[in-house]
Structures are given as structure tokens and as C-alpha cells.
């Protein structure tokens, strides 16, 4: 019965598409949403400006076929069952992926429902896209792309990214990867990258995947930044490809920290939504450290330098306290080993506080000539004096301590206040943003969550 119903729907879609094209060729006024959608994507000259092979219909799970055989400008209609694409990749998404991989850029898209015709099976809703070939093709990462990626990084940012750092962040991540989309010029040169590394969150609703992406190292070769504009730019195309292949129906959300032009671009064209200004704090160099001076002495402080030092006690601490933080990145022993001990850049100090042999808290920090950067912390709320002891341990004479700490959970925020860490504007004006996928309410969730600079690619 379902197969018979599907065949009837497909036949109705073909008839509706043909009727629409006939009306467009005749110059008649649009009838219904499909006519308006096709009219809305057509170039100057109307349907006659598109070669016959460039007017295509794709139904349901069908594909557009051999993209290389298409003319340089196409109008493709895709007919679907409205209830079949509520979540996860859809046939239209597959169509867009095929076009992007084939060197096309979508230049206009519309959705519409055909006008009902008496005596005909009701046609399904449509989406219509006009795409133009410019030869810039998209694909995912393949082993061996590293050399081109590192060269693009140097050209884009004026500094080197080592193969060791790239491998650590993107290939050796315990939660998977690499998660990368790449754009190539018609001559085969890598010109753009959109990428992220996966992290797992604790505290998301049970219907949600635990995974999200921390976006970083997005870049476009300077000579290619003028290719396309806004949603047809190489960066927007690369992000869309990444969203369709790596994100939709798979992860709760993507998140990152941006400022300036990239922030405005992401808000407008990449569906990135602003969560809040980055929550920056500073303990001035001359400030006296408040808190539990006497009680802090009860803790045994240890610098962890070997992977074996991050043992089951780290998992036990996280499981014991995670529900007191709300939403937060899963700080399991495996994650902490990868994030802070395996890191090939700089040399984060990981300091742990123990009381009677049980892990009570840990912090991660890095020392620079002008500051101590406090990157991360996990504290048992029943052992709050441990925080004062750890901050005292990472402090350096004459240097401020700076870090990012969201105002949640409130009990931890109050401890930071008591220690003397004051809220300041983030020096670069960074803003926390995210693109929601499975969790459409991700902005409100993260506004109630806990995160630090260690949850970014900037520490």
C-alpha cells in the first residue's frame, strides 16, 4: 500500500512540474506556490534561458544523476513528502550536496506547494533551486589532505600549524574525526576549509545526542575571498556542506567564539546565534586572594604530568558532581588526558587537589610573560576550599590570572567572586555563538550551562 501511494505521489509530482513549466513557457500568471517558486529562481529571460537538460525534477530519494553532464546553469525541482524530512538528512539535502561536490553554487532557492487540480492526485510540496557551475567543488577530508590544509593555514593566518597539533586536535580526538569540509578551485588548489572537532556534553535532554562540535580553523585563501558573495561565498558553501554531511540530525549544536566580520557573517549566513559575550574574569596581580586560606591547607596538591596520573578518580569526580553544573562538556578522564596532557602545544599545567586520597578538584592553566591563563576547572561543591588552594598554586608573582567562566552554576560563580576574580569585558570582544541542529533550543540551554576557555580551541 505504501509503495502504491508513493508511486501515485511521484506521478502527481511529475505532472505538477510539467504543468508548471508549460505555464512558465507560455508566460502565464503563476498559479500556486510551485509556480511562484520556479518564477522566483529563474534568471533573466525566464525558463527559456535554461537549456532543456538543465530543467530537472528529482522525487524523494532520487538523485540528480551525473552532475558533470549537466549544463552550466540548472533549475532543479525536488518533490517530497512533507512528513519525511522533519529530521536528519533529506533528499533535498542530498541534492545540494551533489551540486556542491559537482562544482555548482546554489544561487536561488524557493519552496512551494502546487495548486490542486481537479481529478488529479494531490502533488507533494516542492523545493526548487537554481545553481550555476563555477568549478569550485566541495568534499570531505581524505587522508593525505594534511599538507594542503597546513599550507592554507599558514597563508590564511600568517603562522604555522604543526602536523602534530593538527593530528592531536582533529585525528586523535577521542570522540572521532576528522570533521572537515574542503573547497577546491577549478585547478584543484585547496582554497577554503570549514571544520570542527567533536565534544560530548552532559546535561542535554535524553532525546538529544550528546555530541556537538567546537568549530575552529575556518579559513579562505586570500585570493579566493572574492568568489561568490554572502551565501554563495566559499566559506558559506563550505559551512553548508559541513552542516549537511556532519551535523543535521547528528549533533545537538555547533558552537564557537568569534568577533568582528566573521561574527557578523556567521550570524547572517550560517545560522549562528549569539549566546552571550564571552564571560571573562581577572584576578589582578596586586589583589589579595580571598576565600578559605586556612581550610585550603587541608588539601594535597599535585601536578599531573603523566597520563597514568589521570585515573579512575577523575571519572569518579565527574560522575559525582556533573549534575551540580547543569550542561557542561563531559570532563571524563579520557577527555582530560587528551585535552591537557596529549596537547603538543604550549604546556598546560594540570593541578589536582586531593583530600584524604580522594580527588576533590582540578584546574588547568598556562603561564605567559604577562599573565597566568586559567583555562579550566572542575570542583566538587562539597570541597569548595580546594578552589582557593588551587588558585593560590597557579598564581605567579606580579601577574594577573585571567580566564573564562560562565556565570553558571551560581555556587561556583559566587566562589570566584569571593576569591576576588572580577568580571571584565573580554579584550578581543569575543562572543559565544552556536548553530542549533537537533536541539533547536540550544541557545537557551547553553545560557544555563557551564563552560570555560578550555572548552574552546583558543586555550
C-alpha positions as CSV (number, residue, x, y, z in Angstrom):
1,X,0.0,0.0,0.0
2,X,2.8,2.4,0.9
3,X,4.6,1.6,-2.4
4,X,1.4,2.2,-4.4
5,X,0.8,5.5,-2.6
6,X,4.4,6.5,-3.2
7,X,4.0,5.8,-7.0
8,X,0.9,7.9,-7.1
9,X,2.6,10.8,-5.3
10,X,5.6,10.6,-7.7
11,X,3.3,10.7,-10.7
12,X,1.4,13.7,-9.3
13,X,4.7,15.5,-8.8
14,X,5.8,14.9,-12.4
15,X,2.5,16.2,-13.7
16,X,2.6,19.2,-11.5
17,X,6.2,20.0,-12.6
18,X,5.4,19.7,-16.3
19,X,2.3,21.8,-16.0
20,X,4.3,24.5,-14.2
21,X,7.0,24.6,-16.9
22,X,4.4,24.8,-19.6
23,X,2.8,27.8,-17.9
24,X,6.2,29.4,-17.5
25,X,7.0,28.9,-21.2
26,X,3.6,30.4,-22.1
27,X,4.2,33.4,-19.9
28,X,1.0,32.9,-17.9
29,X,0.5,34.3,-14.4
30,X,1.7,32.0,-11.6
31,X,-0.8,29.6,-10.2
32,X,0.0,28.4,-6.7
33,X,3.2,28.0,-4.7
34,X,5.2,25.9,-7.2
35,X,4.7,28.4,-10.0
36,X,5.8,31.2,-7.7
37,X,8.8,29.2,-6.5
38,X,10.0,28.5,-10.1
39,X,9.4,32.1,-11.1
40,X,11.4,33.2,-8.1
41,X,14.5,31.3,-9.0
42,X,14.5,31.8,-12.8
43,X,17.2,34.1,-14.3
44,X,16.5,37.0,-16.6
45,X,14.9,35.5,-19.7
46,X,12.8,33.1,-17.7
47,X,12.6,29.4,-18.4
48,X,13.8,29.8,-21.9
49,X,17.2,30.9,-20.5
50,X,17.8,27.4,-19.1
51,X,18.7,24.6,-21.5
52,X,16.3,21.7,-21.7
53,X,18.8,19.4,-20.0
54,X,19.1,21.9,-17.2
55,X,15.4,21.6,-16.1
56,X,15.3,18.7,-13.8
57,X,12.9,17.1,-11.4
58,X,14.0,14.9,-8.5
59,X,11.4,13.0,-6.5
60,X,12.0,11.7,-3.0
61,X,15.2,9.7,-2.7
62,X,16.1,10.0,-6.4
63,X,19.4,11.8,-7.3
64,X,20.0,14.4,-10.0
65,X,22.3,11.9,-11.8
66,X,25.7,12.6,-13.2
67,X,26.4,16.2,-12.2
68,X,29.2,16.5,-14.7
69,X,26.8,16.0,-17.6
70,X,24.6,19.0,-16.5
71,X,24.8,22.3,-18.4
72,X,26.4,25.2,-16.5
73,X,23.1,26.5,-15.2
74,X,20.3,24.3,-13.9
75,X,16.9,24.6,-12.3
76,X,16.1,21.5,-10.3
77,X,12.8,20.8,-8.5
78,X,12.6,18.4,-5.7
79,X,9.3,16.9,-4.6
80,X,9.0,15.3,-1.2
81,X,6.6,14.0,1.4
82,X,6.5,16.9,4.0
83,X,6.5,14.4,6.8
84,X,9.5,12.5,5.7
85,X,12.2,15.2,6.3
86,X,11.4,16.5,9.7
87,X,14.8,15.3,11.0
88,X,18.0,14.0,9.6
89,X,19.3,14.4,6.0
90,X,16.7,14.6,3.3
91,X,16.6,14.1,-0.4
92,X,16.9,17.9,-0.9
93,X,20.0,17.9,1.3
94,X,21.4,15.2,-0.9
95,X,20.7,17.2,-4.0
96,X,22.5,20.3,-2.6
97,X,25.5,18.1,-1.6
98,X,25.6,16.6,-5.1
99,X,25.6,20.1,-6.6
100,X,28.3,21.4,-4.3
101,X,30.5,18.4,-4.9
102,X,30.0,18.9,-8.7
103,X,31.3,22.5,-8.7
104,X,27.9,24.2,-8.6
105,X,26.9,27.1,-6.4
106,X,23.2,27.4,-5.5
107,X,22.2,31.0,-6.3
108,X,18.4,30.9,-5.6
109,X,16.1,28.6,-3.7
110,X,12.4,28.6,-3.0
111,X,9.7,26.3,-1.6
112,X,6.1,26.0,-2.8
113,X,3.0,23.8,-2.9
114,X,1.4,23.2,-6.3
115,X,-2.1,24.4,-6.9
116,X,-4.6,21.5,-6.6
117,X,-6.1,20.3,-9.9
118,X,-9.5,18.7,-10.0
119,X,-9.3,15.0,-10.9
120,X,-5.6,14.7,-10.1
121,X,-3.7,13.2,-7.2
122,X,-2.5,15.9,-4.9
123,X,1.1,16.7,-5.6
124,X,3.6,16.9,-2.7
125,X,5.3,20.1,-1.7
126,X,8.3,21.2,-3.7
127,X,11.7,22.9,-3.2
128,X,13.3,24.5,-6.2
129,X,16.9,25.5,-6.7
130,X,18.8,27.3,-9.4
131,X,22.5,26.5,-9.5
132,X,25.4,27.8,-11.6
133,X,28.6,25.9,-12.2
134,X,31.8,27.9,-11.3
135,X,34.1,24.9,-10.9
136,X,34.7,25.3,-7.1
137,X,34.0,21.9,-5.7
138,X,33.4,20.7,-2.1
139,X,34.2,17.4,-0.5
140,X,35.1,16.0,2.9
141,X,38.6,15.3,4.3
142,X,40.6,12.5,2.8
143,X,43.9,11.1,4.3
144,X,46.7,13.0,2.8
145,X,44.9,16.4,2.8
146,X,47.0,17.5,5.8
147,X,49.8,19.1,3.7
148,X,47.4,21.3,1.8
149,X,45.5,22.2,5.0
150,X,48.6,23.3,6.8
151,X,49.7,25.3,3.8
152,X,46.3,27.0,3.7
153,X,46.5,27.7,7.4
154,X,49.9,29.5,7.0
155,X,48.7,31.6,4.1
156,X,45.4,32.5,5.9
157,X,46.7,33.3,9.3
158,X,50.4,34.1,8.8
159,X,51.6,31.5,11.2
160,X,52.3,27.8,11.1
161,X,50.1,25.0,12.3
162,X,52.2,21.9,13.1
163,X,51.2,18.5,11.9
164,X,51.4,17.3,15.5
165,X,48.8,19.8,16.6
166,X,46.5,19.1,13.7
167,X,46.7,15.4,14.3
168,X,46.0,15.8,18.0
169,X,43.0,18.0,17.6
170,X,41.4,16.5,14.5
171,X,42.6,12.9,14.0
172,X,43.3,11.7,17.6
173,X,40.2,13.3,19.2
174,X,38.7,10.5,21.4
175,X,35.2,11.4,20.1
176,X,36.0,11.0,16.5
177,X,37.1,12.9,13.4
178,X,38.4,14.5,11.3
179,X,35.3,16.5,10.7
180,X,36.3,18.8,7.8
181,X,34.8,20.1,4.6
182,X,37.2,21.4,1.9
183,X,36.7,23.6,-1.2
184,X,38.9,23.3,-4.2
185,X,39.5,25.7,-7.1
186,X,38.8,24.5,-10.7
187,X,42.6,23.8,-10.9
188,X,42.5,21.6,-7.8
189,X,44.0,24.0,-5.2
190,X,42.6,23.9,-1.7
191,X,41.0,27.4,-1.2
192,X,38.7,27.0,1.8
193,X,38.1,24.9,4.9
194,X,35.3,24.7,7.4
195,X,36.0,22.2,10.3
196,X,35.3,21.3,13.9
197,X,36.2,18.8,16.4
198,X,33.5,16.8,18.3
199,X,32.9,17.1,22.1
200,X,30.4,15.3,24.3
201,X,28.1,17.2,26.7
202,X,26.5,16.1,29.9
203,X,23.1,17.5,30.9
204,X,21.4,17.6,27.5
205,X,17.8,16.2,27.4
206,X,17.7,12.4,27.0
207,X,16.2,12.7,23.5
208,X,19.3,14.6,22.3
209,X,22.6,13.3,21.0
210,X,25.4,14.0,23.5
211,X,27.7,15.2,20.7
212,X,28.3,18.7,19.5
213,X,31.1,20.4,17.5
214,X,33.5,23.1,18.6
215,X,34.2,25.0,15.4
216,X,37.6,26.3,14.6
217,X,40.2,26.9,11.9
218,X,37.7,28.1,9.4
219,X,39.7,29.8,6.6
220,X,39.6,31.0,3.0
221,X,42.7,31.6,0.8
222,X,43.0,35.4,0.3
223,X,43.0,35.1,-3.5
224,X,39.6,33.3,-3.3
225,X,37.8,35.5,-0.8
226,X,36.0,37.3,-3.7
227,X,34.5,34.1,-5.1
228,X,30.8,34.5,-4.5
229,X,29.1,36.8,-2.1
230,X,27.3,36.1,1.2
231,X,25.5,32.7,1.0
232,X,27.4,31.9,-2.3
233,X,30.9,32.6,-0.9
234,X,33.2,29.7,-0.5
235,X,33.1,29.9,3.3
236,X,29.3,29.8,3.3
237,X,29.3,26.9,0.9
238,X,31.8,25.0,2.9
239,X,29.8,25.5,6.1
240,X,26.6,24.4,4.4
241,X,28.3,21.3,3.1
242,X,29.6,20.6,6.6
243,X,26.2,21.1,8.2
244,X,24.5,18.7,5.8
245,X,27.2,16.0,5.9
246,X,28.3,16.2,9.6
247,X,25.6,17.9,11.6
248,X,22.0,17.7,10.6
249,X,20.2,15.0,12.6
250,X,23.6,14.0,14.1
251,X,24.7,16.6,16.7
252,X,23.0,18.8,19.2
253,X,24.6,22.0,18.0
254,X,27.9,23.6,16.8
255,X,29.5,26.3,19.0
256,X,32.4,28.7,18.8
257,X,33.8,32.0,19.8
258,X,34.1,34.8,17.2
259,X,34.3,38.6,16.8
260,X,34.3,41.2,14.1
261,X,33.5,40.4,10.5
262,X,33.3,36.6,11.0
263,X,30.8,37.1,13.7
264,X,28.5,39.2,11.6
265,X,29.0,36.9,8.6
266,X,28.2,33.8,10.7
267,X,25.0,35.4,12.2
268,X,23.7,36.4,8.8
269,X,24.6,33.4,6.6
270,X,25.5,30.4,8.7
271,X,22.5,30.5,11.1
272,X,24.8,31.1,14.1
273,X,23.0,32.7,17.0
274,X,24.6,34.8,19.7
275,X,24.5,33.3,23.2
276,X,26.4,35.9,25.2
277,X,29.6,37.9,25.4
278,X,32.5,35.6,26.4
279,X,32.4,35.6,30.3
280,X,35.9,36.9,31.1
281,X,37.3,37.3,34.6
282,X,40.5,38.6,36.1
283,X,42.3,38.4,39.4
284,X,44.5,41.5,39.4
285,X,48.2,41.0,40.2
286,X,48.0,43.1,43.3
287,X,44.8,41.6,44.6
288,X,44.8,39.6,47.8
289,X,43.4,36.2,47.3
290,X,40.1,35.8,49.3
291,X,38.5,32.7,50.4
292,X,39.3,29.9,52.7
293,X,43.0,30.4,53.5
294,X,43.2,28.2,56.5
295,X,40.9,25.5,55.2
296,X,42.8,25.3,51.9
297,X,45.7,23.8,53.7
298,X,43.9,20.6,54.2
299,X,44.4,19.6,50.5
300,X,47.3,17.7,48.9
301,X,48.1,19.5,45.7
302,X,49.7,17.5,42.9
303,X,50.8,18.5,39.4
304,X,49.7,15.8,37.0
305,X,52.3,15.2,34.2
306,X,51.8,11.6,33.2
307,X,48.7,10.1,31.6
308,X,48.6,7.4,34.3
309,X,48.0,10.2,36.8
310,X,44.6,10.8,35.3
311,X,43.0,7.7,36.7
312,X,39.5,6.5,37.7
313,X,39.4,9.2,40.3
314,X,38.8,11.8,37.5
315,X,35.9,9.8,36.2
316,X,34.5,9.4,39.8
317,X,34.8,13.2,40.4
318,X,32.9,14.0,37.2
319,X,30.2,11.5,37.9
320,X,29.8,12.7,41.4
321,X,29.5,16.4,40.6
322,X,28.2,16.8,37.0
323,X,24.6,17.2,38.0
324,X,25.6,20.3,40.1
325,X,26.9,22.0,36.9
326,X,24.0,21.7,34.6
327,X,25.0,21.5,31.0
328,X,28.8,21.0,30.6
329,X,31.4,19.3,28.4
330,X,31.9,15.8,29.6
331,X,35.2,16.0,31.6
332,X,35.9,12.3,31.7
333,X,39.4,11.0,32.4
334,X,39.8,10.1,28.7
335,X,38.9,13.7,27.7
336,X,41.2,15.3,30.3
337,X,44.1,13.2,29.1
338,X,43.6,14.1,25.5
339,X,42.8,17.8,26.1
340,X,45.6,18.7,28.5
341,X,48.3,16.0,28.6
342,X,48.4,14.9,25.0
343,X,48.3,18.5,23.7
344,X,51.5,19.1,21.7
345,X,51.4,22.9,22.0
346,X,52.4,25.0,25.0
347,X,52.4,23.1,28.2
348,X,49.2,23.3,30.2
349,X,49.7,22.7,33.9
350,X,47.1,20.3,35.3
351,X,46.9,20.6,39.1
352,X,44.7,18.3,41.2
353,X,43.6,18.7,44.8
354,X,43.2,15.6,47.0
355,X,41.6,15.3,50.4
356,X,42.2,12.0,52.3
357,X,43.2,10.4,49.0
358,X,40.1,11.4,47.1
359,X,40.2,13.8,44.2
360,X,38.3,17.0,45.2
361,X,39.1,19.4,42.3
362,X,41.4,20.1,39.4
363,X,42.4,23.1,37.3
364,X,44.3,23.6,34.1
365,X,46.4,26.7,33.5
366,X,49.2,28.1,31.3
367,X,51.8,30.7,32.2
368,X,52.8,33.6,29.9
369,X,55.1,36.5,30.4
370,X,52.3,38.9,31.2
371,X,49.6,36.7,32.7
372,X,48.5,33.3,34.0
373,X,45.7,31.9,31.9
374,X,43.3,29.8,33.9
375,X,41.7,27.5,31.3
376,X,39.5,25.0,33.1
377,X,38.3,23.7,36.4
378,X,36.1,21.0,37.9
379,X,35.4,21.3,41.6
380,X,33.3,19.2,44.0
381,X,30.9,21.7,45.6
382,X,31.4,19.9,48.9
383,X,35.1,20.8,48.7
384,X,35.0,24.5,47.7
385,X,38.0,25.5,49.8
386,X,40.1,23.4,47.3
387,X,39.5,26.0,44.7
388,X,41.3,28.7,46.8
389,X,44.2,26.3,47.3
390,X,44.5,25.6,43.6
391,X,44.3,29.2,42.5
392,X,47.0,30.1,45.0
393,X,49.1,27.3,43.5
394,X,48.8,28.5,39.9
395,X,49.4,32.2,40.8
396,X,52.7,33.8,39.8
397,X,54.2,37.0,41.5
398,X,53.3,40.2,39.7
399,X,51.0,38.5,37.2
400,X,47.2,38.6,36.9
401,X,45.2,35.5,36.5
402,X,42.7,35.6,33.6
403,X,40.1,33.1,32.4
404,X,36.6,32.5,31.0
405,X,34.0,31.3,33.4
406,X,30.3,31.4,32.7
407,X,28.1,32.7,35.5
408,X,26.7,29.2,35.9
409,X,26.5,27.3,38.2
410,X,25.8,30.1,40.6
411,X,27.6,28.4,43.5
412,X,30.8,28.3,41.5
413,X,30.4,31.9,40.3
414,X,30.0,33.0,43.9
415,X,33.2,31.2,44.8
416,X,35.0,33.1,42.1
417,X,33.6,36.3,43.3
418,X,34.8,35.5,46.8
419,X,38.3,34.7,45.6
420,X,38.5,38.2,44.0
421,X,38.1,37.4,40.3
422,X,36.3,40.3,38.8
423,X,34.2,40.4,35.6
424,X,35.8,42.3,32.7
425,X,35.0,42.8,29.0
426,X,36.8,40.2,27.0
427,X,39.8,42.1,25.5
428,X,39.0,41.0,21.9
429,X,35.3,41.4,22.2
430,X,34.7,37.7,21.7
431,X,31.1,36.4,21.6
432,X,29.9,32.9,22.2
433,X,27.7,31.7,19.4
434,X,26.1,28.5,18.2
435,X,24.3,26.9,15.3
436,X,21.5,24.6,16.5
437,X,20.7,21.3,14.9
438,X,18.9,18.5,16.8
439,X,18.5,20.9,19.8
440,X,16.5,23.9,18.4
441,X,16.6,25.3,22.0
442,X,20.4,25.1,22.2
443,X,20.8,28.8,22.9
444,X,18.7,28.7,26.0
445,X,20.4,25.5,27.1
446,X,23.9,27.0,26.8
447,X,22.8,30.1,28.6
448,X,22.2,27.9,31.6
449,X,25.4,25.9,31.1
450,X,29.0,25.9,32.3
451,X,31.9,26.5,30.0
452,X,35.5,27.7,30.2
453,X,38.2,28.7,27.8
454,X,39.3,25.1,27.8
455,X,36.1,24.3,26.0
456,X,37.4,26.4,23.1
457,X,40.2,25.9,20.6
458,X,41.8,29.1,22.0
459,X,43.4,27.5,25.1
